């Protein structure tokens, strides 16, 4: 006969905290949990964020300015990251994309370097 906790064999999971924030650019009310259950810190519509963490100091940022999405980075695992730049202090951050992020904006950022190379494309016709 067991005298232990009757729930000891059951897994209890705490649901993620679902706070919301208003996007600093488009005003959309956004939940901090994405559809896959991950934490979100940027707007799924316009991909902008707020500068709330100081990566150098490792704590809260006093800046609180808008973080603009400027590029896409692809990790070795194949996961895409959004690179943000603060419009006030120029600090760079990266954040994983969420399943409901605006795919059109993601693709536009990914192909921008190919559409606007730093050299004339006519060079390729001369080879």
C-alpha positions in Angstrom: 0.0 0.0 0.0 1.4 3.4 -1.0 1.4 6.2 1.5 3.1 8.7 -0.8 1.6 11.6 -2.7 -1.3 10.3 -4.9 -0.3 12.8 -7.6 3.4 11.8 -7.6 3.1 9.9 -10.9 1.3 12.7 -12.8 3.0 15.4 -14.7 1.8 18.9 -13.7 2.7 21.6 -16.2 2.2 25.2 -15.5 0.7 27.0 -18.4 2.9 29.8 -19.8 2.1 33.3 -18.6 0.1 35.1 -21.2 0.6 38.8 -20.8 0.0 41.3 -23.6 1.8 44.3 -24.9 0.9 47.0 -27.5 3.2 47.2 -30.5 5.3 50.4 -30.4 4.9 50.8 -34.2 1.5 49.6 -35.3 -0.4 49.5 -32.0 -1.5 45.8 -32.3 -2.2 44.1 -28.9 0.1 41.1 -28.9 0.3 38.2 -26.5 3.7 37.3 -25.1 3.2 33.6 -25.9 3.3 32.6 -29.6 1.1 29.8 -31.1 3.9 27.2 -30.5 4.1 28.2 -26.8 7.3 30.1 -27.0 7.9 33.6 -25.5 7.4 36.4 -27.9 8.9 39.9 -27.6 8.0 41.4 -31.0 4.9 42.2 -33.0 3.9 39.4 -35.4 2.4 41.9 -37.8 5.2 44.5 -38.3 8.0 42.6 -36.4 9.0 45.6 -34.4 9.9 45.3 -30.7 10.8 47.6 -27.8 14.3 47.9 -26.3 13.6 46.5 -22.8 16.8 44.4 -22.2 20.3 45.7 -22.1 22.5 42.9 -23.6 25.7 44.6 -22.5 24.7 45.2 -18.8 22.6 42.0 -18.6 19.5 43.6 -17.1 16.6 46.0 -17.9 17.3 48.7 -20.4 16.6 52.3 -19.7 16.4 53.1 -23.4 12.8 51.7 -24.1 13.0 52.9 -27.7 11.6 51.0 -30.7 13.6 48.1 -32.1 13.3 47.9 -35.9 13.7 44.6 -37.8 16.7 45.0 -40.1 17.7 41.5 -41.2 17.3 37.8 -41.0 20.0 35.5 -39.6 19.9 31.7 -40.1 21.4 29.5 -37.4 23.3 26.3 -38.2 20.2 24.4 -37.1 18.2 26.2 -39.9 16.2 28.3 -37.4 15.6 31.9 -38.5 16.3 34.8 -36.3 15.1 38.4 -36.6 17.9 41.0 -36.1 16.6 44.2 -34.5 18.4 47.5 -34.2 17.4 50.1 -31.6 16.4 53.4 -33.3 17.8 55.4 -30.4 21.1 53.7 -29.2 21.8 51.3 -32.2 22.1 48.2 -30.0 21.6 45.0 -32.0 19.6 42.0 -30.8 18.3 38.8 -32.3 15.1 37.0 -31.6 13.7 33.7 -32.9 10.8 34.0 -35.3 7.3 32.8 -34.3 5.0 30.7 -36.3 2.6 33.5 -36.9 5.1 36.2 -37.8 4.4 38.1 -41.0 5.9 35.9 -43.7 6.0 38.6 -46.4 8.1 40.9 -44.2 10.4 38.0 -43.3 11.0 37.1 -47.0 11.5 40.8 -47.9 14.3 41.1 -45.3 15.8 37.8 -46.4 16.1 38.7 -50.1 17.0 42.4 -49.5 20.8 41.8 -49.8 20.3 40.1 -53.1 17.9 42.8 -54.5 20.3 45.6 -53.4 23.9 44.4 -53.8 26.7 46.8 -53.0 28.1 46.5 -56.5 26.6 46.9 -60.0 25.0 43.7 -61.3 26.2 44.6 -64.8 29.6 43.1 -63.8 28.2 39.6 -64.1 27.3 40.2 -67.8 30.9 40.9 -68.6 32.3 37.5 -67.5 
